[in-house]
Amino acid sequence: MKEIIIRKNEAGQRLDKFLRKYLKEAPGSFLYKMLRKKNITLNGKKASGGEKLAEGDVIRLFLSDETIQRFSSEERIEIAPENLSSDLTPDIIYEDRNIILLNKPVGMLSQKAQKTDVSVVEYVISYLLAQGEITEESLKTFKPSVCNRLDRNTSGLIIAGKSLAGSQTASSLLKERTLQKYYLCITKGQITQRERIRGFLTKDIKHNIVKISETGDAPIETEYLPLAWREDMTLLKVHLITGKTHQIRAHLAYAGHPLLGDYKYGDRAWNDDFKRRYRIETQMLHAYQIVFPHMDVPFAEISGKSFYAKAPAVFWKLIKETSWEHGIQEALEVRH
């Protein structure tokens, strides 16, 4: 007999969904048969599988060890936070029992693309294992994950769910656009006025690029406020109203203001000049601020609050070491 006590990060899901994760290789017909025969029980009683699990619930599997092992999937975590390269270790901005906010460095993936990749997801899992907040056993039924994604070479705020409730709530806020997201970027050309631009985005999956047009099926909106400017470039604070792939990079390039360091959508000659002079290797784009809407328990601690992620030093090096016509003080005020 195997006894499983539901932890906070597993609560809130249906029993049958939990069982499909825990006994990943078992057919659904087998699971429902075991429930009907009371070989799987919930809190000592017969269950249908549709019950919603709460923290502290007890599931008992009256199955042989061989059967459980045959139908289980093993999780293997091959890294630990202390083994990550120091320049690829996210800073933890905020943490509670449901979510964790991190400042992702340039060069780190949000989610791994290949089996050998180390991403923010692996870092979060390893960190929570080291803290004793999750176990190898609990990873069979709930795996912490990131709720928003940033390009490898975009730095800044990532939201990760530590619990099922945290993951579901953060994902819902992002989908409903009630979570406000702001970015900092340096773009080509002088911009002196706030503006809200609209368009339509089309993905070219084969070439991993997007195109912007005046008509289409995927509308996008991007709002920006200039903080500092000079004749040839501007530091913008961008409000990402819709959240599509490469939206800021492609939309601003379409508007005639490509990001500095962006070789996919930007100006190669301009980028090469600053690469040579200031070693700018990637797009100057940083997820700087998020603002949570008003929420009730268990998210009252973050209700209505803003969180900030410090931008990479190259942003401020460029501002301090070059001549800007306006906004140096304003720019430094958002440095955090």
LODREN-576775 format. One record per residue: x, y, z of N, C-alpha, C in turn; residue in one letter. Coordinates in steps of 0.1 Angstrom, whole numbers, padded with zeros to 4 digits, always signed. Example, Ala and Ser with C-alpha at 12.3 -4.5 7.8 and 13.67 -1.06 7.14 Angstrom:
2
+0132-0057+0078+0123-0045+0078+0132-0033+0078A +0128-0022+0071+0137-0011+0071+0129+0000+0079S 
This chain:
336
+0008-0012+0000+0000+0000+0000+0009+0013+0000M +0005+0022-0008+0012+0035-0009+0003+0046-0005K +0008+0054+0005+0000+0066+0010+0006+0079+0005E -0003+0087-0001+0002+0100-0006-0006+0111+0001I +0001+0120+0007-0005+0132+0014-0004+0144+0005I -0015+0150+0002-0015+0161-0008-0009+0174-0001I +0001+0179-0008+0008+0192-0004+0001+0204-0010R +0005+0215-0006-0001+0228-0011+0001+0229-0026K +0012+0225-0031+0015+0227-0045+0007+0217-0054N +0000+0208-0048-0008+0198-0056-0023+0200-0054E -0026+0208-0044-0041+0211-0041-0047+0218-0052A -0061+0216-0053-0068+0224-0063-0071+0217-0076G -0065+0205-0078-0068+0197-0090-0077+0185-0087Q -0083+0180-0098-0091+0168-0096-0083+0156-0093R -0089+0147-0086-0082+0135-0082-0078+0127-0094L -0086+0125-0104-0082+0117-0116-0071+0124-0123D -0070+0137-0124-0059+0144-0130-0046+0141-0123K -0047+0142-0109-0035+0139-0101-0030+0124-0104F -0040+0115-0104-0036+0101-0106-0029+0099-0120L -0034+0106-0130-0029+0105-0143-0014+0110-0144R -0011+0119-0135+0003+0124-0134+0012+0114-0126K +0006+0109-0115+0014+0101-0106+0016+0087-0112Y +0006+0082-0118+0007+0069-0125+0006+0072-0140L +0016+0078-0145+0016+0084-0159+0014+0073-0170K +0019+0062-0167+0019+0051-0178+0006+0043-0177E -0002+0045-0167-0014+0037-0165-0025+0041-0174A -0032+0032-0181-0044+0036-0189-0055+0042-0180P -0063+0051-0185-0073+0057-0178-0083+0047-0173G -0086+0037-0181-0095+0026-0177-0091+0019-0165S -0078+0017-0164-0072+0010-0152-0075+0019-0139F -0072+0032-0140-0074+0041-0129-0088+0041-0124L -0098+0042-0133-0112+0043-0129-0116+0029-0124Y -0111+0018-0129-0114+0005-0123-0109+0004-0109K -0097+0009-0106-0092+0008-0093-0100+0017-0083M -0105+0028-0088-0113+0037-0080-0126+0030-0077L -0132+0023-0087-0145+0016-0084-0144+0005-0074R -0132-0002-0075-0130-0013-0066-0124-0009-0053K -0122+0004-0051-0117+0009-0038-0102+0005-0036K -0095+0002-0047-0081-0001-0046-0073+0013-0046N -0080+0023-0049-0076+0037-0048-0086+0044-0040I -0083+0050-0028-0093+0057-0020-0088+0071-0017T -0098+0080-0013-0095+0093-0009-0100+0095+0005L -0091+0099+0014-0094+0100+0028-0102+0088+0034N -0098+0076+0030-0104+0064+0035-0117+0060+0029G -0122+0068+0018-0135+0065+0013-0134+0063-0002K -0144+0056-0008-0145+0054-0022-0146+0068-0029K -0139+0069-0041-0139+0082-0048-0142+0079-0063A -0147+0089-0069-0151+0088-0083-0140+0093-0093S -0131+0101-0087-0121+0107-0095-0123+0122-0098G -0136+0126-0097-0139+0140-0099-0138+0149-0088G -0134+0144-0076-0132+0152-0064-0120+0162-0065E -0122+0174-0060-0111+0184-0060-0103+0182-0048K -0090+0181-0050-0081+0178-0038-0078+0190-0030L -0077+0188-0017-0073+0199-0008-0060+0195-0001A -0053+0205+0004-0041+0203+0011-0044+0194+0024E -0036+0183+0025-0038+0174+0037-0046+0162+0033G -0053+0162+0021-0060+0150+0017-0051+0138+0016D -0056+0126+0019-0048+0114+0019-0053+0104+0008V -0045+0101-0001-0048+0091-0012-0040+0078-0008I -0047+0067-0009-0041+0054-0006-0042+0046-0019R -0031+0040-0023-0031+0031-0034-0028+0017-0029L -0039+0009-0030-0038-0005-0026-0033-0013-0038F -0021-0010-0042-0015-0017-0053-0001-0022-0049L +0004-0032-0057+0017-0037-0054+0028-0027-0057S +0039-0028-0051+0050-0019-0054+0054-0021-0068D +0054-0033-0074+0057-0035-0088+0048-0028-0097E +0035-0028-0094+0025-0021-0102+0027-0006-0102T +0029-0001-0090+0032+0014-0089+0044+0018-0096I +0055+0010-0095+0067+0013-0101+0066+0013-0117Q +0058+0003-0121+0057+0001-0136+0049+0013-0142R +0039+0018-0135+0031+0029-0140+0036+0043-0137F +0046+0044-0128+0051+0057-0124+0062+0062-0134S +0063+0075-0135+0074+0081-0142+0084+0088-0133S +0096+0085-0135+0106+0091-0126+0111+0104-0131E +0113+0114-0122+0118+0127-0125+0133+0128-0121E +0141+0133-0129+0155+0134-0125+0160+0149-0127R +0164+0155-0116+0169+0168-0117+0184+0168-0116I +0191+0173-0127+0205+0171-0128+0213+0182-0124E +0207+0193-0120+0215+0205-0116+0210+0209-0102I +0219+0218-0096+0215+0224-0083+0219+0239-0085A +0212+0248-0078+0215+0262-0080+0229+0266-0078P +0236+0260-0069+0250+0264-0067+0260+0259-0078E +0255+0250-0087+0263+0246-0098+0261+0254-0111N +0252+0263-0110+0249+0272-0122+0261+0282-0123L +0264+0286-0135+0273+0297-0138+0268+0309-0131S +0278+0317-0124+0274+0328-0116+0267+0339-0125S +0270+0340-0138+0264+0350-0146+0251+0345-0152D +0247+0333-0149+0234+0327-0154+0226+0322-0142L +0227+0330-0131+0219+0327-0119+0209+0338-0117T +0196+0335-0118+0186+0346-0116+0186+0351-0102P +0183+0364-0101+0181+0370-0087+0166+0368-0083D +0164+0364-0071+0150+0363-0066+0145+0376-0061I +0135+0381-0067+0129+0394-0064+0119+0393-0053I +0111+0383-0053+0100+0381-0044+0096+0366-0043Y +0092+0362-0031+0088+0348-0030+0077+0347-0019E +0067+0339-0022+0057+0335-0011+0054+0320-0013D +0043+0315-0007+0040+0301-0008+0035+0297-0022R +0031+0306-0030+0025+0303-0043+0033+0307-0055N +0041+0318-0055+0048+0322-0066+0062+0326-0062I +0071+0327-0072+0084+0333-0071+0087+0342-0083I +0092+0354-0080+0096+0363-0091+0111+0364-0092L +0116+0362-0104+0130+0362-0106+0134+0372-0117L +0147+0376-0116+0153+0385-0126+0162+0376-0135N +0156+0372-0147+0164+0363-0156+0175+0371-0162K +0187+0365-0162+0198+0372-0169+0198+0369-0184P +0205+0378-0192+0206+0376-0206+0214+0363-0208V +0209+0355-0218+0216+0342-0221+0210+0330-0215G +0200+0332-0206+0194+0320-0200+0180+0318-0206M +0177+0306-0209+0164+0303-0214+0153+0303-0204L +0141+0307-0207+0130+0306-0198+0126+0291-0196S +0125+0284-0207+0122+0269-0206+0132+0263-0216Q +0136+0251-0212+0147+0244-0221+0141+0240-0234K +0149+0241-0244+0145+0237-0258+0150+0223-0261A +0162+0219-0255+0167+0206-0256+0170+0200-0243Q +0171+0187-0243+0172+0179-0230+0183+0184-0221K +0194+0188-0227+0206+0192-0220+0206+0207-0215T +0196+0215-0219+0195+0229-0216+0193+0230-0201D +0198+0241-0195+0195+0245-0182+0187+0259-0183V +0175+0259-0178+0166+0271-0180+0162+0276-0166S +0154+0286-0166+0148+0291-0154+0140+0280-0147V +0133+0272-0154+0125+0261-0148+0134+0252-0140V +0145+0247-0146+0154+0238-0138+0160+0245-0126E +0163+0258-0127+0168+0266-0116+0157+0266-0105Y +0145+0269-0108+0134+0270-0098+0132+0256-0091V +0132+0246-0099+0130+0233-0093+0141+0229-0084I +0153+0231-0088+0165+0228-0080+0165+0236-0067S +0161+0249-0068+0161+0258-0057+0150+0253-0047Y +0139+0249-0052+0128+0245-0043+0131+0231-0036L +0138+0223-0044+0143+0210-0038+0152+0213-0027L +0162+0222-0029+0172+0225-0019+0165+0231-0006A +0154+0239-0008+0147+0245+0003+0138+0235+0010Q +0136+0224+0004+0127+0214+0010+0112+0217+0008G +0109+0226-0002+0095+0229-0004+0089+0219-0014E +0097+0212-0022+0091+0201-0030+0101+0189-0028I +0096+0178-0033+0104+0166-0032+0104+0159-0046T +0114+0150-0047+0114+0142-0060+0101+0135-0062E +0095+0130-0051+0082+0124-0052+0071+0133-0057E +0070+0145-0051+0060+0154-0055+0061+0159-0069S +0073+0158-0075+0075+0162-0089+0067+0153-0099L +0063+0142-0094+0055+0133-0103+0041+0139-0106K +0036+0147-0097+0023+0152-0098+0022+0167-0100T +0032+0174-0096+0033+0189-0099+0047+0193-0101F +0049+0200-0112+0062+0205-0116+0062+0220-0117K +0069+0227-0108+0069+0242-0109+0073+0246-0123P +0067+0257-0128+0070+0261-0141+0069+0276-0142S +0074+0282-0153+0073+0296-0155+0060+0299-0162V +0054+0311-0158+0041+0315-0163+0042+0324-0175C +0053+0332-0176+0056+0340-0188+0070+0337-0193N +0072+0339-0205+0085+0336-0211+0091+0348-0217R +0105+0348-0216+0113+0359-0222+0122+0352-0232L +0126+0359-0243+0136+0354-0252+0149+0352-0244D +0157+0343-0249+0170+0340-0243+0178+0353-0240R +0178+0362-0250+0186+0374-0248+0178+0386-0243N +0167+0384-0238+0159+0394-0231+0160+0391-0216T +0164+0401-0208+0165+0399-0193+0152+0404-0186S +0151+0400-0174+0141+0406-0166+0131+0397-0159G +0120+0402-0155+0111+0395-0146+0104+0383-0152L +0105+0372-0145+0099+0359-0148+0090+0356-0136I +0078+0351-0139+0069+0346-0128+0069+0331-0129I +0072+0325-0117+0071+0310-0117+0061+0306-0106A +0053+0296-0109+0044+0291-0100+0050+0280-0091G +0050+0282-0078+0055+0272-0068+0044+0262-0064K +0031+0266-0066+0020+0257-0063+0011+0257-0075S +0002+0247-0076-0008+0247-0087-0016+0260-0087L -0020+0264-0075-0028+0276-0074-0020+0288-0079A -0007+0289-0076+0001+0300-0081+0002+0300-0096G +0005+0288-0101+0006+0287-0116-0006+0291-0123S -0018+0285-0118-0030+0288-0125-0034+0303-0124Q -0032+0309-0112-0036+0323-0111-0028+0332-0119T -0014+0330-0119-0006+0339-0127-0008+0337-0142A -0010+0325-0146-0014+0323-0160-0027+0329-0164S -0036+0329-0155-0049+0335-0158-0048+0350-0159S -0040+0356-0150-0038+0371-0150-0031+0375-0163L -0022+0367-0168-0015+0370-0180-0025+0369-0192L -0033+0358-0192-0042+0356-0203-0053+0367-0203K -0058+0371-0192-0068+0381-0191-0063+0396-0192E -0049+0397-0192-0043+0410-0193-0046+0419-0182R -0048+0413-0170-0050+0422-0158-0037+0424-0150T -0027+0417-0155-0013+0419-0149-0006+0428-0159L -0002+0440-0154+0005+0449-0163+0020+0447-0163Q +0025+0447-0175+0040+0444-0178+0046+0456-0185K +0058+0460-0179+0065+0471-0185+0080+0467-0188Y +0085+0472-0199+0098+0469-0203+0107+0482-0205Y +0120+0480-0204+0129+0491-0208+0136+0487-0220L +0138+0496-0230+0146+0492-0242+0152+0505-0247C +0163+0503-0254+0169+0515-0261+0167+0513-0276I +0161+0523-0283+0157+0522-0297+0164+0532-0305T +0164+0530-0318+0171+0539-0327+0161+0551-0330K +0167+0563-0331+0159+0575-0334+0155+0582-0321G +0151+0594-0323+0147+0603-0312+0132+0602-0310Q +0127+0599-0299+0113+0598-0296+0111+0607-0283I +0101+0617-0284+0099+0626-0273+0085+0626-0268T +0076+0618-0274+0062+0618-0269+0057+0604-0267Q +0049+0603-0257+0042+0590-0254+0033+0586-0266R +0033+0573-0269+0025+0569-0280+0019+0555-0278E +0008+0552-0284+0002+0539-0283+0000+0534-0298R +0007+0524-0302+0007+0519-0316+0000+0506-0317I -0007+0504-0328-0014+0491-0331-0010+0485-0344R -0013+0472-0345-0010+0465-0358-0015+0451-0357G -0010+0443-0366-0013+0429-0367-0001+0421-0368F +0000+0410-0361+0013+0402-0362+0010+0388-0368L +0020+0384-0376+0019+0371-0383+0032+0364-0380T +0031+0351-0376+0043+0343-0373+0048+0336-0385K +0062+0336-0386+0068+0327-0396+0076+0317-0388D +0069+0305-0385+0075+0296-0375+0087+0290-0381I +0088+0287-0394+0100+0281-0400+0112+0289-0397K +0111+0302-0398+0123+0311-0397+0124+0318-0383H +0114+0314-0374+0114+0320-0361+0114+0336-0361N +0105+0341-0369+0104+0355-0370+0089+0359-0371I +0086+0372-0368+0072+0376-0370+0072+0389-0379V +0061+0391-0385+0059+0402-0394+0047+0411-0389K +0049+0424-0390+0038+0433-0386+0032+0439-0398I +0018+0441-0398+0011+0447-0409+0000+0455-0404S -0007+0462-0413-0019+0470-0409-0032+0462-0408E -0032+0450-0414-0044+0441-0413-0040+0427-0410T -0049+0419-0404-0046+0405-0401-0055+0400-0391G -0052+0389-0385-0060+0382-0375-0055+0382-0361D -0043+0387-0359-0037+0387-0345-0034+0401-0342A -0043+0409-0336-0041+0423-0333-0031+0425-0321P -0023+0435-0322-0013+0438-0311-0014+0453-0308I -0011+0456-0295-0010+0470-0290+0002+0471-0282E +0010+0482-0284+0022+0485-0277+0022+0500-0273T +0023+0503-0261+0024+0517-0256+0038+0520-0251E +0043+0532-0254+0056+0535-0249+0057+0550-0245Y +0066+0552-0235+0069+0565-0229+0084+0567-0230L +0088+0578-0236+0103+0581-0236+0107+0586-0223P +0118+0580-0218+0124+0585-0205+0136+0594-0207L +0144+0590-0217+0156+0598-0221+0158+0597-0236A +0164+0608-0241+0167+0607-0256+0179+0616-0260W +0184+0612-0271+0194+0620-0278+0191+0620-0293R +0199+0625-0301+0195+0626-0315+0193+0613-0322E +0201+0603-0318+0200+0590-0326+0194+0579-0318D +0190+0581-0305+0185+0569-0298+0176+0574-0286M +0168+0565-0281+0158+0568-0270+0157+0557-0260T +0157+0560-0247+0154+0550-0237+0139+0550-0235L +0132+0539-0238+0117+0538-0237+0113+0529-0225L +0102+0533-0219+0095+0524-0210+0083+0520-0218K +0082+0507-0220+0072+0501-0229+0061+0493-0221V +0049+0496-0223+0038+0489-0217+0033+0479-0227H +0035+0466-0224+0031+0455-0233+0017+0452-0231L +0008+0457-0239-0006+0455-0237-0011+0442-0241I -0007+0438-0254-0009+0424-0258+0005+0417-0257T +0005+0404-0255+0018+0398-0253+0021+0387-0264G +0025+0391-0275+0028+0382-0286+0043+0380-0288K +0046+0369-0295+0060+0366-0298+0068+0377-0304T +0079+0382-0298+0088+0392-0304+0080+0405-0306H +0069+0407-0299+0061+0419-0302+0068+0432-0301Q +0075+0435-0290+0081+0448-0288+0092+0450-0299I +0100+0439-0301+0111+0441-0311+0106+0443-0325R +0096+0436-0329+0091+0437-0343+0082+0449-0344A +0074+0453-0334+0065+0464-0335+0072+0477-0336H +0082+0479-0327+0090+0491-0327+0099+0492-0340L +0104+0481-0345+0111+0481-0358+0102+0485-0369A +0090+0480-0369+0080+0484-0379+0077+0499-0379Y +0077+0504-0366+0074+0519-0365+0086+0527-0368A +0097+0521-0371+0109+0529-0375+0119+0531-0364G +0117+0523-0353+0126+0525-0341+0131+0511-0336H +0139+0504-0344+0144+0491-0339+0152+0492-0327P +0153+0481-0320+0160+0480-0307+0175+0480-0310L +0183+0486-0302+0197+0485-0302+0202+0471-0299L +0210+0466-0307+0216+0452-0305+0207+0441-0311G +0196+0445-0317+0187+0434-0322+0190+0432-0337D +0197+0420-0339+0201+0417-0353+0190+0410-0361Y +0180+0406-0355+0169+0400-0362+0159+0410-0368K +0156+0420-0361+0147+0430-0366+0153+0444-0368Y +0166+0446-0364+0172+0459-0363+0180+0463-0374G +0189+0473-0371+0198+0480-0381+0212+0474-0379D +0216+0466-0388+0229+0459-0386+0241+0468-0385R +0242+0478-0393+0253+0487-0393+0253+0495-0380A +0242+0500-0375+0241+0507-0362+0245+0498-0351W +0240+0485-0351+0243+0476-0341+0258+0473-0340N +0264+0471-0352+0278+0468-0353+0287+0479-0347D +0282+0491-0349+0290+0503-0343+0290+0502-0328D +0278+0500-0322+0278+0500-0307+0283+0486-0302F +0283+0476-0310+0289+0464-0305+0305+0466-0304K +0310+0473-0314+0324+0475-0314+0328+0485-0303R +0320+0495-0300+0324+0505-0290+0320+0502-0276R +0309+0495-0274+0304+0492-0261+0301+0477-0258Y +0305+0469-0267+0304+0454-0265+0289+0450-0263R +0280+0457-0270+0266+0453-0269+0263+0442-0279I +0261+0430-0273+0260+0418-0281+0245+0413-0284E +0236+0418-0276+0222+0414-0277+0212+0426-0276T +0200+0423-0279+0190+0434-0279+0189+0440-0266Q +0188+0453-0265+0187+0461-0253+0172+0461-0249M +0168+0450-0243+0154+0449-0239+0153+0442-0225L +0146+0448-0216+0146+0443-0202+0132+0443-0196H +0127+0432-0191+0113+0432-0185+0115+0438-0171A +0111+0450-0170+0115+0458-0158+0105+0458-0147Y +0092+0458-0150+0082+0460-0139+0069+0452-0142Q +0063+0446-0131+0050+0441-0132+0041+0447-0121I +0029+0448-0124+0019+0454-0114+0008+0444-0113V +0006+0439-0101-0005+0429-0099-0018+0436-0097F -0029+0431-0102-0043+0437-0099-0046+0434-0084P -0057+0439-0079-0062+0437-0066-0068+0422-0065H -0063+0415-0055-0067+0401-0054-0070+0397-0039M -0077+0387-0037-0081+0382-0024-0071+0371-0019D -0073+0367-0007-0066+0355-0002-0067+0343-0011V -0057+0336-0014-0043+0336-0008-0033+0345-0015P -0038+0355-0023-0028+0363-0030-0029+0378-0025F -0034+0379-0013-0035+0393-0007-0021+0400-0006A -0011+0392-0004+0003+0398-0001+0008+0405-0014E +0004+0401-0025+0009+0408-0038-0002+0416-0044I -0014+0417-0038-0025+0425-0044-0022+0439-0046S -0023+0444-0058-0021+0458-0061-0006+0462-0061G +0003+0453-0059+0017+0457-0057+0025+0457-0070K +0036+0465-0071+0045+0466-0082+0058+0459-0078S +0064+0452-0087+0077+0446-0085+0087+0450-0096F +0099+0452-0093+0109+0457-0103+0121+0448-0103Y +0127+0447-0115+0139+0439-0117+0150+0449-0122A +0161+0449-0115+0172+0458-0119+0177+0454-0133K +0179+0464-0142+0183+0462-0155+0198+0459-0156A +0203+0453-0166+0217+0450-0168+0225+0463-0168P +0238+0462-0163+0246+0474-0161+0249+0481-0175A +0248+0473-0186+0252+0479-0199+0242+0491-0202V +0229+0490-0197+0220+0501-0200+0225+0514-0194F +0230+0513-0182+0234+0526-0175+0248+0530-0179W +0256+0520-0183+0269+0524-0189+0268+0532-0201K +0258+0528-0210+0256+0535-0222+0251+0549-0219L +0242+0551-0210+0236+0564-0206+0247+0573-0200I +0255+0568-0191+0264+0576-0184+0276+0580-0192K +0280+0572-0202+0292+0574-0210+0289+0581-0223E +0277+0584-0226+0274+0591-0239+0266+0603-0235T +0265+0612-0245+0258+0625-0243+0243+0624-0246S +0234+0626-0237+0220+0626-0238+0214+0640-0237W +0205+0643-0246+0199+0657-0245+0189+0658-0234E +0182+0648-0230+0172+0649-0220+0170+0636-0213H +0168+0637-0200+0163+0625-0192+0173+0617-0185G +0185+0621-0184+0195+0613-0177+0190+0610-0162I +0185+0620-0156+0181+0618-0142+0169+0609-0142Q +0159+0611-0151+0148+0602-0152+0152+0587-0155E +0162+0586-0163+0167+0572-0166+0173+0566-0153A +0180+0573-0146+0187+0568-0134+0177+0565-0123L +0166+0572-0123+0155+0569-0113+0148+0556-0115E +0149+0550-0127+0143+0537-0129+0153+0526-0128V +0165+0529-0124+0176+0520-0124+0173+0508-0114R +0169+0512-0102+0166+0503-0091+0178+0494-0089H 
